[in-house]
Amino acid sequence: MKTRTISTLCVMAVAAGALSASVAGPAAGSATGTVATSASRAVVTNGRIAYTKSWPVDGKQGTDIFSVRPDGTGDKRLTTSHDASNAMWSPSGSRIAFERPGSVWLMNSDGSHKRVLTDGELVGWMPTGGRVLVVRWPGGHGEDPAFLLHSTGTGTEEQLPIDLPLVPGPLEPPYDDYSEWDGAGSPVLSPDGEHLAIMLSRYDDDYGYGYFFSSVFTVRLDGTELTRLPRYASNWAISDWSPNGNQLLYWGEEPRGYCASWVKSFRLDGSAGSVDVQKHCAKPDPAWSPDGRRIVFASGRSDSLQIVRKDGTHNKNVIPQQRGVYRGHPDWRPSR
């Protein structure tokens, strides 16, 4: 359960949450691994993968949500509106929240009982499964987005007191420190529902070439403990928390090299994490498997959906390339 949302001055968007679990060691075999949570000792199994498929419809690109088993079988269409995207499984795996332009929707895991929830873009599910976190982006640079917890049962909303270090822009270098930014995007909700990770960005040309550079900040949902993580770079975006909540998954690309991209993770102290996948033309929206052992991503070169181990080995196609069809925004269903 993750997210991929963006504002105008951000790096490319990529979206998140997952089950809060203590990840067991790597296991060989198929992509259907298991891990026991430290709290309940329940077994978490990798279920179906939801993804967005885009293809020409009446002369323009239409997008709908599909789900498929990790072995590539049982590919099923869940929406037919030609404008649905960014699916996120509920913690129980019984429901899916998703987006249509300007709004957040809900449906059952089989695509039935679709209904609109609220305006905005989807960030993630709270761990109880009764509320979703939604963001409403402002119209101007340097303005704070509004984060709201929306009850899927009653429709009530609670706006969160999150205040980011954004200033009216666009900003221009040189910069004295990391206290001012004019863009925000890629918010990702932690598995325990207590923290938000978000990227803040600004234009910077102090490195010999001008790009939007970004850093990741974490903040509690009550607005306290705003912390900048020690990384400042261009052409990268976070997309998911690890299931145990101690790492952030991210995509990166060399801005001056064609398809020189990778999927990696880092710990909250900024040190390198356990994911290291060197993959040409990977799209910026990878997701962690619920058992924490694998990564699912879409290839920008072949537009196939692929699964790989955290160390980059045992890469396999879930859905192969199909001419004129594009896939992205994968999210892996937790099963118990």
Solvent accessible surface area in square Angstrom, and as a share of the most:
residue,aa,sasa,rsa
1,M,14,0.06
2,K,0,0.00
3,T,0,0.00
4,R,12,0.04
5,T,4,0.02
6,I,67,0.34
7,S,26,0.17
8,T,120,0.70
9,L,21,0.10
10,C,17,0.10
11,V,13,0.07
12,M,110,0.49
13,A,22,0.17
14,V,0,0.00
15,A,0,0.00
16,A,0,0.00
17,G,3,0.03
18,A,9,0.07
19,L,14,0.07
20,S,64,0.41
21,A,7,0.06
22,S,54,0.35
23,V,44,0.25
24,A,48,0.37
25,G,48,0.46
26,P,121,0.76
27,A,44,0.34
28,A,90,0.70
29,G,55,0.53
30,S,80,0.51
31,A,7,0.05
32,T,70,0.41
33,G,11,0.10
34,T,60,0.35
35,V,5,0.03
36,A,33,0.25
37,T,5,0.03
38,S,72,0.46
39,A,99,0.77
40,S,74,0.48
41,R,157,0.57
42,A,31,0.24
43,V,78,0.45
44,V,0,0.00
45,T,34,0.20
46,N,4,0.02
47,G,14,0.14
48,R,46,0.17
49,I,0,0.00
50,A,0,0.00
51,Y,0,0.00
52,T,9,0.05
53,K,33,0.14
54,S,18,0.12
55,W,47,0.16
56,P,80,0.50
57,V,25,0.14
58,D,142,0.73
59,G,84,0.81
60,K,152,0.64
61,Q,91,0.40
62,G,3,0.03
63,T,36,0.21
64,D,0,0.00
65,I,0,0.00
66,F,18,0.07
67,S,2,0.01
68,V,0,0.00
69,R,113,0.41
70,P,13,0.08
71,D,91,0.47
72,G,25,0.24
73,T,68,0.40
74,G,36,0.34
75,D,71,0.37
76,K,92,0.39
77,R,91,0.33
78,L,7,0.04
79,T,3,0.01
80,T,100,0.58
81,S,42,0.27
82,H,76,0.34
83,D,44,0.23
84,A,0,0.00
85,S,27,0.17
86,N,4,0.02
87,A,0,0.00
88,M,0,0.00
89,W,1,0.00
90,S,2,0.01
91,P,16,0.10
92,S,81,0.53
93,G,0,0.00
94,S,57,0.37
95,R,63,0.23
96,I,0,0.00
97,A,0,0.00
98,F,1,0.00
99,E,24,0.11
100,R,70,0.26
101,P,103,0.65
102,G,56,0.54
103,S,17,0.11
104,V,0,0.00
105,W,51,0.18
106,L,5,0.03
107,M,2,0.01
108,N,51,0.26
109,S,29,0.19
110,D,79,0.41
111,G,8,0.07
112,S,39,0.25
113,H,148,0.66
114,K,86,0.36
115,R,109,0.40
116,V,81,0.47
117,L,21,0.11
118,T,17,0.10
119,D,93,0.48
120,G,12,0.12
121,E,49,0.22
122,L,0,0.00
123,V,0,0.00
124,G,0,0.00
125,W,7,0.03
126,M,23,0.10
127,P,61,0.39
128,T,124,0.72
129,G,12,0.11
130,G,32,0.31
131,R,88,0.32
132,V,0,0.00
133,L,0,0.00
134,V,1,0.00
135,V,0,0.00
136,R,82,0.30
137,W,54,0.19
138,P,43,0.27
139,G,89,0.85
140,G,31,0.30
141,H,72,0.32
142,G,10,0.10
143,E,90,0.40
144,D,56,0.29
145,P,8,0.05
146,A,27,0.21
147,F,2,0.01
148,L,13,0.06
149,L,10,0.05
150,H,8,0.03
151,S,18,0.12
152,T,5,0.03
153,G,72,0.69
154,T,107,0.62
155,G,40,0.39
156,T,89,0.52
157,E,68,0.31
158,E,88,0.39
159,Q,117,0.52
160,L,13,0.07
161,P,91,0.57
162,I,14,0.07
163,D,108,0.56
164,L,7,0.03
165,P,34,0.22
166,L,21,0.10
167,V,40,0.23
168,P,114,0.72
169,G,30,0.29
170,P,96,0.60
171,L,28,0.14
172,E,139,0.62
173,P,30,0.19
174,P,118,0.74
175,Y,46,0.18
176,D,151,0.78
177,D,76,0.39
178,Y,91,0.35
179,S,63,0.40
180,E,83,0.37
181,W,0,0.00
182,D,3,0.01
183,G,5,0.05
184,A,4,0.03
185,G,0,0.00
186,S,0,0.00
187,P,0,0.00
188,V,0,0.00
189,L,0,0.00
190,S,5,0.04
191,P,9,0.06
192,D,66,0.34
193,G,5,0.05
194,E,77,0.35
195,H,45,0.20
196,L,0,0.00
197,A,0,0.00
198,I,0,0.00
199,M,1,0.00
200,L,0,0.00
201,S,0,0.00
202,R,6,0.02
203,Y,84,0.32
204,D,5,0.03
205,D,70,0.36
206,D,87,0.45
207,Y,116,0.44
208,G,76,0.73
209,Y,57,0.21
210,G,30,0.29
211,Y,62,0.24
212,F,76,0.32
213,F,9,0.04
214,S,0,0.00
215,S,0,0.00
216,V,1,0.00
217,F,11,0.05
218,T,14,0.08
219,V,2,0.01
220,R,67,0.24
221,L,18,0.09
222,D,83,0.43
223,G,25,0.24
224,T,69,0.40
225,E,112,0.50
226,L,70,0.35
227,T,66,0.38
228,R,66,0.24
229,L,7,0.03
230,P,81,0.51
231,R,74,0.27
232,Y,37,0.14
233,A,21,0.16
234,S,14,0.09
235,N,38,0.19
236,W,1,0.00
237,A,0,0.00
238,I,0,0.00
239,S,0,0.00
240,D,2,0.01
241,W,6,0.02
242,S,2,0.01
243,P,0,0.00
244,N,56,0.29
245,G,21,0.20
246,N,70,0.36
247,Q,15,0.07
248,L,0,0.00
249,L,0,0.00
250,Y,14,0.05
251,W,9,0.03
252,G,0,0.00
253,E,45,0.20
254,E,57,0.26
255,P,34,0.21
256,R,160,0.58
257,G,27,0.26
258,Y,187,0.71
259,C,15,0.09
260,A,35,0.27
261,S,5,0.03
262,W,59,0.21
263,V,1,0.00
264,K,58,0.24
265,S,4,0.03
266,F,9,0.04
267,R,96,0.35
268,L,71,0.35
269,D,102,0.53
270,G,28,0.27
271,S,52,0.33
272,A,82,0.64
273,G,18,0.17
274,S,43,0.28
275,V,2,0.01
276,D,71,0.37
277,V,4,0.02
278,Q,121,0.54
279,K,52,0.22
280,H,112,0.50
281,C,10,0.06
282,A,6,0.05
283,K,45,0.19
284,P,16,0.10
285,D,6,0.03
286,P,0,0.00
287,A,1,0.00
288,W,10,0.04
289,S,0,0.00
290,P,5,0.03
291,D,0,0.00
292,G,1,0.01
293,R,26,0.09
294,R,10,0.04
295,I,0,0.00
296,V,0,0.00
297,F,0,0.00
298,A,0,0.00
299,S,4,0.03
300,G,34,0.33
301,R,141,0.52
302,S,26,0.17
303,D,17,0.09
304,S,1,0.01
305,L,0,0.00
306,Q,14,0.06
307,I,3,0.02
308,V,1,0.00
309,R,50,0.18
310,K,36,0.15
311,D,91,0.47
312,G,29,0.28
313,T,61,0.36
314,H,123,0.55
315,N,61,0.31
316,K,81,0.34
317,N,84,0.43
318,V,8,0.05
319,I,16,0.08
320,P,85,0.54
321,Q,114,0.51
322,Q,91,0.41
323,R,233,0.85
324,G,33,0.32
325,V,11,0.06
326,Y,100,0.38
327,R,10,0.04
328,G,9,0.09
329,H,54,0.24
330,P,0,0.00
331,D,1,0.00
332,W,3,0.01
333,R,59,0.22
334,P,5,0.03
335,S,36,0.23
336,R,157,0.57
